[in-house]
Amino acid sequence: MPKSRQRQKKGSRPYATPPQKKRRRESPRWYGLLVLGLIGIGIALIVLNYMDVIPGGTAQVWLWAGLGLIAGGFAAATQWH
């Protein structure tokens, strides 16, 4: 029975080199304090609203402002490297 021809193996394969990954820059030191500050001020605003310490009595505006600050802190935390 006749033998089939075998493929010739090359020493190197003609693959393209993969692109290098872009390295993200680290966030500045103050960015972590900004995140914690926004969350902390938001929590303090909500607590002070319920304790009736903020002028104007317990108003929904202060509650929404506190929740907005907390949401801003969490949004900023997602961009921290």
Residue frames as a rotation matrix with the C-alpha (Angstrom) as fourth column:
MET 1
0.585 0.811 0.000 0.00
0.811 -0.585 0.000 0.00
0.000 0.000 -1.000 0.00
PRO 2
-0.118 -0.664 0.738 1.43
0.575 -0.651 -0.495 3.45
0.809 0.366 0.459 -0.91
LYS 3
-0.265 -0.066 -0.962 2.27
0.917 -0.326 -0.230 5.91
-0.299 -0.943 0.147 1.87
SER 4
0.742 0.557 0.372 0.71
0.632 -0.767 -0.111 9.37
0.223 0.318 -0.922 1.94
ARG 5
-0.188 -0.810 0.555 2.86
0.430 -0.576 -0.695 12.48
0.883 0.108 0.457 1.87
GLN 6
0.178 0.187 -0.966 3.42
0.979 -0.132 0.155 14.06
-0.098 -0.973 -0.207 5.25
ARG 7
0.912 0.188 0.366 3.24
0.228 -0.971 -0.070 17.75
0.342 0.147 -0.928 5.92
GLN 8
-0.167 -0.985 0.037 6.42
0.633 -0.135 -0.762 19.63
0.756 -0.104 0.646 6.38
LYS 9
0.644 0.339 -0.685 6.73
0.761 -0.366 0.535 21.29
-0.069 -0.867 -0.494 9.77
LYS 10
0.325 -0.510 0.797 8.04
0.178 -0.794 -0.581 24.82
0.929 0.330 -0.167 9.92
GLY 11
-0.527 -0.659 -0.536 10.25
0.669 0.068 -0.740 26.04
0.525 -0.749 0.405 12.73
SER 12
-0.877 0.262 -0.403 8.11
0.128 -0.681 -0.721 29.05
-0.463 -0.684 0.563 13.59
ARG 13
-0.140 0.916 0.376 4.45
0.968 0.207 -0.142 29.73
-0.208 0.344 -0.916 13.08
PRO 14
-0.738 -0.196 0.646 3.36
0.467 -0.839 0.278 32.91
0.488 0.507 0.710 11.34
TYR 15
0.264 0.845 -0.464 1.16
0.951 -0.149 0.269 34.15
0.158 -0.513 -0.844 14.19
ALA 16
0.046 -0.169 0.984 0.83
0.059 -0.983 -0.172 37.84
0.997 0.067 -0.035 14.84
THR 17
-0.822 -0.358 -0.442 1.86
0.457 0.047 -0.888 38.94
0.339 -0.932 0.125 18.29
PRO 18
0.205 0.950 -0.236 -1.12
0.936 -0.120 0.330 39.84
0.285 -0.288 -0.914 20.48
PRO 19
0.142 -0.121 0.983 -1.54
0.053 -0.990 -0.129 43.54
0.988 0.071 -0.134 21.22
GLN 20
-0.781 -0.475 -0.405 -0.21
0.443 0.037 -0.896 44.71
0.441 -0.879 0.182 24.55
LYS 21
0.257 0.903 -0.346 -2.78
0.906 -0.100 0.412 45.51
0.337 -0.419 -0.843 27.18
LYS 22
-0.043 -0.194 0.980 -3.08
-0.029 -0.980 -0.195 49.14
0.999 -0.037 0.036 28.10
ARG 23
-0.491 -0.198 -0.848 -2.15
0.802 0.277 -0.529 49.69
0.340 -0.940 0.023 31.68
ARG 24
0.553 0.763 0.334 -4.59
0.503 -0.625 0.597 51.78
0.665 -0.162 -0.729 33.64
ARG 25
-0.440 -0.663 0.606 -3.23
-0.115 -0.628 -0.770 54.65
0.890 -0.409 0.200 35.62
GLU 26
-0.461 0.245 -0.853 -3.67
0.858 0.367 -0.358 54.48
0.226 -0.897 -0.380 39.34
SER 27
0.564 0.719 0.406 -6.12
0.499 -0.688 0.527 56.86
0.658 -0.094 -0.747 40.93
PRO 28
-0.282 -0.656 0.700 -4.69
-0.249 -0.655 -0.714 59.71
0.927 -0.375 0.022 43.01
ARG 29
-0.847 -0.149 -0.510 -4.55
0.405 0.440 -0.801 59.30
0.344 -0.886 -0.312 46.77
TRP 30
-0.855 0.518 -0.018 -7.33
-0.396 -0.676 -0.622 61.82
-0.335 -0.524 0.783 47.37
TYR 31
-0.473 0.714 -0.516 -9.80
-0.612 0.155 0.776 59.84
0.634 0.683 0.363 45.24
GLY 32
-0.443 0.273 -0.854 -10.38
0.517 0.856 0.006 57.22
0.733 -0.439 -0.520 47.93
LEU 33
-0.832 0.126 -0.541 -11.04
0.436 -0.453 -0.777 59.96
-0.343 -0.882 0.322 50.46
LEU 34
-0.756 0.594 -0.274 -13.51
-0.654 -0.668 0.356 61.56
0.028 0.448 0.893 48.06
VAL 35
-0.368 0.615 -0.697 -15.43
-0.119 0.712 0.692 58.26
0.922 0.338 -0.189 47.75
LEU 36
-0.452 0.151 -0.879 -15.54
0.818 0.463 -0.341 57.72
0.355 -0.873 -0.333 51.50
GLY 37
-0.938 0.073 -0.339 -16.36
0.098 -0.881 -0.462 61.39
-0.332 -0.467 0.820 52.10
LEU 38
-0.626 0.748 -0.221 -19.36
-0.628 -0.316 0.712 61.34
0.462 0.584 0.667 49.76
ILE 39
-0.156 0.566 -0.809 -20.73
0.272 0.812 0.516 58.18
0.950 -0.139 -0.281 51.34
GLY 40
-0.588 -0.154 -0.794 -20.06
0.799 0.040 -0.600 59.44
0.124 -0.987 0.100 54.88
ILE 41
-0.953 0.262 -0.154 -21.65
-0.231 -0.954 -0.192 62.85
-0.197 -0.147 0.969 54.31
GLY 42
-0.439 0.826 -0.354 -24.67
-0.466 0.128 0.876 61.18
0.768 0.549 0.328 52.72
ILE 43
-0.178 0.338 -0.924 -25.15
0.642 0.752 0.151 58.88
0.746 -0.566 -0.351 55.70
ALA 44
-0.796 -0.173 -0.580 -24.66
0.579 -0.499 -0.645 61.76
-0.178 -0.849 0.498 58.15
LEU 45
-0.862 0.507 -0.012 -27.21
-0.474 -0.797 0.375 63.86
0.181 0.328 0.927 56.27
ILE 46
-0.153 0.834 -0.530 -29.82
-0.102 0.520 0.848 61.09
0.983 0.184 0.005 56.48
VAL 47
-0.260 0.006 -0.966 -29.15
0.860 0.456 -0.228 60.44
0.439 -0.890 -0.124 60.18
LEU 48
-0.927 -0.119 -0.355 -29.24
0.285 -0.840 -0.463 64.15
-0.243 -0.530 0.812 61.05
ASN 49
-0.646 0.763 -0.004 -32.50
-0.467 -0.391 0.793 64.49
0.604 0.514 0.609 59.11
TYR 50
0.063 0.703 -0.708 -34.14
0.277 0.669 0.690 61.76
0.959 -0.240 -0.153 61.19
MET 51
-0.383 -0.258 -0.887 -32.76
0.919 -0.006 -0.395 63.26
0.097 -0.966 0.240 64.41
ASP 52
0.649 0.703 0.290 -34.44
0.705 -0.699 0.116 66.56
0.284 0.129 -0.950 63.43
VAL 53
0.103 -0.726 -0.680 -31.17
0.671 -0.455 0.586 68.49
-0.735 -0.516 0.440 63.75
ILE 54
-0.736 -0.354 0.577 -31.17
0.677 -0.404 0.615 70.00
0.016 0.844 0.537 60.26
PRO 55
-0.703 0.493 -0.512 -33.03
-0.207 -0.831 -0.517 73.34
-0.680 -0.258 0.686 59.98
GLY 56
-0.498 0.618 -0.609 -36.42
-0.837 -0.159 0.523 73.05
0.226 0.770 0.596 58.36
GLY 57
0.241 0.610 0.755 -37.50
-0.771 0.592 -0.233 69.89
-0.589 -0.526 0.613 60.16
THR 58
-0.443 -0.339 0.830 -37.56
0.122 0.894 0.431 66.44
-0.888 0.292 -0.355 58.66
ALA 59
0.369 0.506 -0.780 -37.97
-0.698 -0.403 -0.592 67.02
-0.614 0.763 0.204 54.94
GLN 60
0.781 -0.011 0.624 -37.75
0.319 0.866 -0.384 64.64
-0.537 0.499 0.680 52.02
VAL 61
0.875 -0.484 -0.018 -35.30
-0.303 -0.517 -0.801 66.99
0.378 0.706 -0.599 50.31
TRP 62
0.154 -0.858 0.491 -32.59
-0.982 -0.076 0.175 66.14
-0.113 -0.509 -0.853 52.86
LEU 63
0.328 0.032 0.944 -33.29
-0.197 0.980 0.035 62.43
-0.924 -0.198 0.328 52.52
TRP 64
0.927 0.066 0.369 -32.98
0.337 0.290 -0.896 62.56
-0.166 0.955 0.247 48.73
ALA 65
0.657 -0.750 0.074 -29.83
-0.651 -0.614 -0.446 64.69
0.379 0.245 -0.892 48.98
GLY 66
0.081 -0.617 0.782 -28.26
-0.816 0.409 0.407 62.11
-0.572 -0.672 -0.471 51.31
LEU 67
0.502 0.166 0.849 -29.21
0.199 0.933 -0.300 59.24
-0.842 0.320 0.435 49.04
GLY 68
0.986 -0.153 0.060 -27.83
0.012 -0.296 -0.955 61.18
0.164 0.943 -0.290 46.07
LEU 69
0.357 -0.905 0.232 -24.50
-0.930 -0.368 -0.004 61.68
0.089 -0.214 -0.973 47.83
ILE 70
0.075 -0.282 0.956 -24.31
-0.421 0.860 0.287 57.98
-0.904 -0.424 -0.054 48.70
ALA 71
0.786 0.259 0.561 -25.10
0.366 0.536 -0.761 57.04
-0.497 0.804 0.327 45.08
GLY 72
0.846 -0.530 -0.054 -22.44
-0.419 -0.600 -0.682 59.48
0.329 0.600 -0.729 43.89
GLY 73
0.124 -0.815 0.566 -19.93
-0.915 0.127 0.383 57.85
-0.384 -0.565 -0.730 46.22
PHE 74
0.240 0.019 0.971 -20.72
0.056 0.998 -0.034 54.39
-0.969 0.062 0.239 44.89
ALA 75
0.968 0.112 0.223 -20.54
0.228 -0.042 -0.973 55.63
-0.100 0.993 -0.066 41.30
ALA 76
0.571 -0.820 0.028 -17.14
-0.789 -0.558 -0.259 57.18
0.228 0.126 -0.965 42.00
ALA 77
0.131 -0.516 0.847 -15.98
-0.641 0.607 0.469 53.94
-0.756 -0.604 -0.251 43.65
THR 78
0.732 0.188 0.655 -16.55
0.280 0.794 -0.540 52.01
-0.621 0.579 0.529 40.41
GLN 79
0.900 -0.403 0.167 -13.94
0.003 -0.377 -0.926 54.20
0.436 0.834 -0.338 38.67
TRP 80
0.594 -0.693 0.409 -11.25
-0.743 -0.278 0.609 53.73
-0.308 -0.665 -0.680 41.31
HIS 81
0.695 -0.447 -0.563 -8.13
-0.143 0.682 -0.717 51.87
0.705 0.579 0.410 40.17
